[in-house]
Amino acid sequence: MSTTSTVSPGITATYNGLPQQRRLVTSVPGPRSEQMQALKAEHVSAGVGVALPVFIAKAGGGVLIDVDGNSLIDMGSGIAVTTVGNANPDVTQAVQDQVAAFTHTCFMVTPYQGYVDVCRTLNELTPGDHPKRSALFSSGAEAIENAVKIARAYTKRTAVVVVEHGYHGRTNLTMAMTAKNMPYKQSFGPFAPEVYRVPVSYPFRDRGLTGPEVAEIATSRIDKEIGAGNVAAIIMEPILGEGGFVVPGAGYATAMAQYARANHILFIADEIQSGFCRTGDWFASAHEGVIPDLITTAKGIAGGLPLSAVTGRAEVMDAVHAGGLGGTYAGSPAACAAALASIGWMAANDANSLAREIGDAMRARLADMATRYPAIGDIRGRGAMMAIELIVPGTTRPDADLVGALNRYCHAHGVVTLTAGTYGNVFRFLPPLTMPLPLLHEAFDVLEQAFAANTP
């Protein structure tokens, strides 16, 4: 495919000196990326896959620049990580200042202020005005594992309840908690015990059931199959991420949280993908007014550096013995500096409004496409966390083949897109909040061209 003439028309915005335009000077992937992909195959485990084998040299605003000089529109934000924009100047300056002072001491050996400041900030930002404590870690899966540890220590119970289509990580315990088998669980068992899965509200596939009605089915299952008195925690994503950006029907999360409270079970919100202004509020739990006992965060917390956290009720967080929580790199100085700068940027730039504006633009474009392409069975999400579910027209049968074809087209034409869903038939859109709206619309122009090229 010749691509030398593909340049975004009329876009003059820049970010950190990078023109905010789609510009293809080679095929995608280009020759240098193909060379580096060959090196990857030689030196990196085959188990580490990539969605689009282009190697990135620079990034910022709404674009990724690869080693061949192609400028690609970034609709994934590194899976909701670079919410404040890649190489955000506030974040990079804060990190540079911190690493110039010191890179590491291990907070469990000799502590530092940045860790405490991040915990204080999380205690203030997360839902609820009750006294809270936080603990920092490095990855989302680590945060989930520690939330389970804390819940078991506090309740003196062992069972953990998760929901269908949920995703919580790739460690042994979090694989047990994750619903989808391929590619996350296949051949890696046996998994940690005492993890139980119950139905979740999935409005597109619930055959008319309301959120509270699905919650009643789920809680009845807990009563009859597990016993509420054995359950330490119910853990769910307010918007199911890898499961397909499913937004549970109104009332589902509220009913589950009320059931948990009535039975002295901790309700844990996994906000790892949905947190930090991604949905148009600081945390997706706020959309239904749910106040979790514990909340796990990661991804967008630190502008691209590895950091995660568990935040929750003070009496719960303090139930763990001294030394029971931590890790060598947990809450690293550089990551803490990045988090404080990232959160500061979100507050100063009203990131929630940016997310809502981006979300409104995406929903309008997708709704327009749906009038012409009946394969779009559902449009869902909140803010800058949107998705479409593709089906065989006239049915609810998943069409994963079409998703694959559209994804390949977008990649070849300079738009980095991501798929998701238990059935592999969901396109998810996670643009950075620094994405210029003209560039966002161009990404959806390419998606529309992909539909035209791959559907009758």
Helices and strands as residue ranges (DSSP letters): E 6-7, E 14-15, E 18-19, E 23-24, H 31-43, E 56-60, E 63-66, E 71-74, H 77-80, H 89-101, H 113-125, E 132-137, H 140-155, E 159-163, H 172-177, E 195-198, G 203-205, H 211-221, I 222-226, G 228-230, E 231-236, H 252-262, E 266-270, G 284-288, E 294-297, G 299-302, E 308-313, H 314-317, H 333-348, H 351-370, E 376-382, E 385-390, H 400-412, E 415-416, E 418-420, E 426-429, H 437-454
